[in-house]
């Protein structure tokens, strides 16, 4: 056997080695590939609620940690994250897919895919640090040096529910220092304040107590009011800034078509989640397709959907024009990349959801967006909540957004780190060992 090593692969061929010896030959002539200073193993999985965002930390035996984050609306997530701990301890975190094979099946539509998604992002953070490259390199490399973000998270309180109030609110968003080129506003059943403020807007009682609980057939008065608010907002954004509308869920197919056709002259960038969305635990591809085929306005959905398989119908039936998976709900950034590629070959665009994804999530969005194909529009910009989040994270550009874009950075992994001492002062007592 020692002779094989000295002769090398070509020598073995000339000696007439059987093809079945190839694997053994490889082992003899090429040392086992190791990462960093040696093999790396996951030694712990932790979750702390920092501010309003659950933060996931994967600890390794090589002094490298990876971080991921879940939406700021999910402060209850800790036990769901820790549920996966025993599945991933001892695994090599740089074999991201192998780790995910163990846990991906144990997730579901929003919010139950969040923990798997945050773990996936933390694994890529580690893999990038071990390889010494930014995460976008591991997703296929960047095709753009700056990524467009849409607004999103920079919001101002409403002063009322008239078209004039919506115009004024949109003007403030337009004037924000980030200079967004695309603004999203909430209308219809996605906006209970708008709907509940008008008498007899639709044929059901206003409902509260869970997110986006209203649905039903709109009255003529209700539909007219929504359209008037949209017209007022579009007057403000003009032709240079796109206006997208988060609309539902809860519209009937016919109301959705009537509404979409009414706003066609306004060139709305997309209409989001008219039929299903947010916390709806299924996509309704056939109904979306009926709306999509009936209007020239792009129809959008997908923020609550978990995994590529659940986008299959929407994409293959071309049921929508734009999909908006959230990396913190869909199963992570590589999962979203795969879905975006599959959408692209079906002529469907991608605008990832992200309003509540926090600053670690923002970093994940930037690396992902750098590597997405040319069907990419923009991702939804998250903000740090509360404001002190900007003081505990290092590595983000300052300012983060310039004229609606974010420059892609090149530090290894996600390229953002915690100021541990500063961050520790914001930890709840039960999370006090999170950074130890
Ligand atoms: Mg939405």
Boltz pocket constraint, residues with backbone or C-beta under 6 A from the ligand:
constraints:
  - pocket:
      binder: B
      contacts: [[A, 246], [A, 272], [A, 273], [A, 277], [A, 278], [A, 303], [A, 353]]
      max_distance: 6.0
